[in-house]
Amino acid sequence: MTDPEPRLPKLRRSMRSVEAAAIAGIVFSVLFVTALLVMSRAPGFDASLTEIRVFYDDPEAVHSVVVGIQLVPIAVIALVWFIAVIRRRIGDREDKLFSTVFMGGGLLFGALVLVGAATAGAPALVTELTGRPPDPETAILFRGVGSALLAIQGPRIGSLFIFSASTLGLRTGAFPRWLSLLGYVLGLSLLIPLPFIDAGRFAFPAWVGMASLTLLIRVRTVPLETPSPSFDDEAGEGPPGPSTGGPDQRS
């Protein structure tokens, strides 16, 4: 029988590889866009009170929104994995400013969309759990707060992530120049108030998905810089111990 232990280092390397980061980014993009599309079935701001009542009286429609809420946390987990793998591949070469913006922007975006999705979908969740449709005015209020987080606050914070990820692509050569420049333009556009705020919800996952596909295609020809030796899989999980001898040993 084959000993499973030798497979563990290989599995750890696979989970920390650039391919893993790219796949995580694609998973985030697909799941998050799917969740947004499913949750958009709920009545909008221009819906009449009658349309809102009809929607929440339909168990199938209500359940679809609840499914969308459940997809968002999985998408955010994939985004966190994407961030973690990319930062590890940079290793000690990252500067403090870049590290803070890249990680902080991504994590804050994830927190905002988690709260936004839960708020916007709360009326549907309560309806499915209790069987009692919400008051139409209350449903509109919850959807308004959720939309403010998902379509206004989230994309603007996500622009920080796009700016820093585009810089990463330029520094490492992992992205073609056009993709990094597109990231700068898209990130800047997300900071500017636009009349079509709903489109901003899809801009962030679309760019992450595009960048991840590019990473997956280019990784074997233009790989990201490898992490510092102290974080190599072969060197173990912690920093190396003191030197025990050899020509480089200091007196």
N, C-alpha and C positions, 0 to 999 in steps of 0.2 A: 504493500500500500504506500502511495506517495505521501511523504511528509509535507503537511501544509505550511510548516514554518518558513521554508525558503521562499514561499510565494509572498509572504507578508512584505518584505522590503520592496519587491516589484510592485505590489498593489499600492503601497504608500507613494512610490514614485509616480505611478499613473495618476493617482488622485491629486498630486501636486504639480502635474505637468501643465504646459501651456494648452494642450488639447483639452484637459479637464476644465481649465478656465474658459476656453471657448465654448465648450459644450454647456457649461453652467450659464454662460451669457445667453446662449440660444434658448435654453430652457426658460430662463427668466423672461425673455422677450415674448416667446410663444404663449406662456401661461398668463403673463400679465395682460397682453393684448386680448387674449381670450376672455379673461375675467372682466375687462372693461367692456367688451362687446356684449357679454351676457348680462352684466349689470345695467347696461344702457337700455335694456328692455323695460325697466321701470319707468313710470310716467315722468315726463320732464316738467319744467317750470310752466310751460304753456298749456299743460293738460288741465282739463276741467275737473271739477270735483266728482262728476259722474264717471269720467274715465279712470280716475284714481280708484274709486270704489270697485269698478268692474275688474281692474287689474288685480287688486288684492283679494277679490273673490275667486280668482282663478288659481287653484292649487299648483298647477303645472308652471304657470308664470312665476309665482312666488318661489317655488323650489329652484327654478333656474337662477334667480338672483342669489339665493342661499349658496348654490354651488359656486357662483362667481366669488362670493366672499371667501369660501374655503380654498380657492385657487390662489388668492393673493399671498397668504403666508408662505406657500410653497415657492412661489415666484421670488419672494424676498429672500428666502433661504438660498436659492440659486444665485441671487445677486451677491449675497454676502460671501458665498464660496468663490465667485468670480473675483471679488475684491481681494480675498485672502490669498488666492493662488498667485494673482498678479503681483501683489506686494512681496510675496515670498520670492518670486523670481527676480525681483529687483534687488533684494538682499540689502546689504549695507550701502549700496550706491545711491539710495534714495535720499533726497534732502528733506529736512523737517517740514518745510512749507508745503512741498509737493505731497508728502505723505499725509499731512493733516487734511488738505483739501480733498485729495482722492478718497481717503477712507471716510472722513467726516461727511463729505457730500453724499456718498453712497449710502451710508448708514442712516443719515438724517432723512434722505429721500425714502428709504424703506420704512422708517417709523411713520412718516407722514401718510404714505399710501395705506399702511395698515390701519391707522386710525380713520382715514378717509373712507376706505372701503367698509369698515365696520359701521361707521356712522351712516353712510348712504344706504347700506343694506339692512340696518337695524329694523325698520318697519316690516320688511319681508321676513326676517328671522323671527321676530315676535309673532307674526301672523302664522308662520308654520308651526311654531312651538305651542301656541295657545289656541289657534283656530279662530282668533278674533281679529278682524281687519282693523288697521289703525285709523284714527281720525285723519281725514284727508289733509287738513291743515298741518297736522303734526308730521305726516309723511313728507309734505313739501318742505317743511323746516329741516328735517333730517337730511333730505336729499340736497338741500342748499348748502348745509355745512359740509357734507361729504364732498360735494362738487368743488367747493372752495379749496379743500385740501388736495383733491385729486387733479383738478384742472388748473389751479392757480398756484398754490403754495408748492406742491410737489415738483412740477416742472421747473420752477425757478431755482429751487435747491438742486434739482438734478443737473442744471446747467453747470454748476461747479464741478460735478463729476465728469461731465462731458469735456469741459476745458482741460482738466487734469489728465484724463485718459487720452485726449488728443496729444497732449504734450508727451506723455509716455510713448505713444506711437511714433512720434517724431524722434525722440531720443534713442529708442531702441531699434528703429527701422522696422518694427513689427507691422505698422500700418503704412500704406502708400500715402504719399504727401497729400493727395486730393482728399483722402478720408479724414486726415487730421484737420485740413483746412475746412472741410465741410462741418466737422465737429465744432470748430471755433464759430463758424457762421450760425449753426443751429443753436449753440449755447447762448450766443448773443441774442438771437431772436427770442429765446425763451425768457430772457430778462425783460423784454419790452412788452408792455400790455398790448394785447391784440384783441380785436372784436370776436374772433372765433376761438374762444378759450378751450373748447372741447378738443381741438386739434392738438393742443399742447400735451394732452394726456398720452398721445401715441408717439410723440416725437422722441421722448427719452428711450422707451423700449425699442423703437425702430432703430435708433443709432446704436444701442448696445448690441442688438442682433446683427446689424451690419458689421460692426467692429469685430464681433465674435466669429462671424463667418470668414472675415478676412484673416484673422489670426489662425483659424483652422486650416486655411488654404496655404498661408505663407510660412507656417511654423517650421516646416522641414527645409525650406530654402533660406529664410531670414529669421532664425529663432531669436527669441528674447534673450537678453543677457542672463547668464546663469547666476544663481545666488552666490554669496560669498562662501568660501570653503567651510566656514564654521557652521553653515546650515546645510551642507551637502548631506544626502542620505547616507553615503558611505562613511561619513565622519560621525554619525550618530545624531541624536536630537539636541544635545547640549553643546556648549563651546568646548574646544579641545583642551585637554589637560596640559600641564606644564611639560616642557621638553625634557626628555630623559637622556639626551646625548646626541652626538652627531656633530658635524662641522659647524652647524648654525647655532649651537648652544652657547648662550652668553655666560660669561664667568660671573 
